[in-house]
Amino acid sequence: DRVQIKFIIECTGLCGNQIYGAFVDLHAIDATPARWRGGVGSSPLDGASAATSSPRNDLVKNYRVHPTHWLISTQVTGTKFEEPDEKKNPQRRGGHQVKGMKDVDPETAKRMEAVRDHQSNCPRLPWADEIRTMAAQPRGFASLSTVSCAEGIAGFPSGSVVGFAALDDGTPIFCFSAMSAHTKNLLADSRASLTVTEPGFEGAADARAVFTGRVVPLKAEQSDAAREAYIKAHPTAFWAQFGDFKMYGMTEMLDVSFVGGFARAGGVTVAEYLEASVDPCLAFSEPVMGHMNGDHGSSLKQYVEVLVGCAPVKSARMKRLDRLGFDVRVEDAESGSTGVLRVPFDEEVTERKKIKDAIVALSKKCAEINPAWRPHGSAEE
C-alpha cells in the first residue's frame, strides 16, 4: 500500500532557476467509482436527442472520480497541485504535494508564488470546448483500442494507430480497410476507445482525451457525409475512395475523459462534449504559430519572462493558440528543463486579422513593464 516514485514537475519549477525532481510517498485510498455518462443514442448520428447538460463552464459536473486515487500525504516544501476549490474537487482529494525539494531563497520563492498565481488565474477554454477542438484537428492520428478476435489473444486489448476526423457534431469517424485487424475486431465486438492527443504532443504537460464507446460501420448518407468530412481533414488520403475502405463512426459514445496537463484531469459528460464548440482559432492557428516560432522567438521569451514572470528561458515556442491566449513550451536557461506556460490575451480574439493586434498589445505591455528587457544571453543583456 506504499509506493515511491520519482517524477519531474514540468511547469512550476520554471518559476525558479530549475525544474525539480522529487521523490514522493504515495498512499492508495478508495474513492467512489465513476458513473458512466451518456449512453445509447447519445450521438446525433442515431437521431436521438442528447441528455440535458449543465453549462460547459460548470466544472462541478466536469469532474470525475476514478475507482482509486493516489493521495500524497506529505508536507509541501515548494510546490503543490491539489485543487482547493471544493466545487471543482467535491471529493476533497489531497492532490500531489511534493516532498524533498531543495530549499529556495526568498526571492525565488516569491517568484514561484507569483507565477503559480498567474497561471492559476489564466483564462482557458472550457474543457468541453478544448476537447472538441482537439478532436477537430486536421490530419489527425490517434490510438484506437479494440477487443481482439484473433486466435490466441481473443478478448485482449488490441492497439492501432489510425487516422481519424470528426463530424460537425463531434462524432469521431474513421476510414478502415476490411483487411485491417482493428476492422475485424470491431465487426466482432464494437467496443472501443480512442486516445486523441493535441498536435505536437510531447509528454505529460500536453493535453489528451479518451473517447469510449462503440464504433460501427456507417451506411448510405451517413457514410457519404463521413467520407467527405474525412477527406477534408486528410486531403492526401486518396485511398479513402477505394472500394475496400469503409466509413466507421463512434455512434454510441459512453465516456469522455480528459487530461490537459499537470493538475488538469477529469472529464466531461457526453452531452457537454457534443454541445461544445470548436475554437475558431483552430482554422488559422497553425500558420500563426509557425510565423511566431520562426520569426518572433524573442518576443515569446519576453512574454513568459515579463508577463508570466518566470526565470530566464533559453527557448520559447508557441504550441497552442486559442481565442483566450496561447501556451508556450519553454526551456529554462540555467537547467535546460522544459515546461509549458500560458500567456493570456487581454480580450477574446476570434478572427485572424485581430490576432496580430492582440500580440502587438502584449509586446507593448511588456515594454511598459520592463523597457530594459533583453533576451537571455544577448550582448545587451
Summary of the structure (lengths in Angstrom):
residues: 381
radius of gyration: 22.5
end to end distance: 51.7
largest distance: 68.7
contacts: 1189
relative contact order: 0.15
helix: 29%
strand: 28%
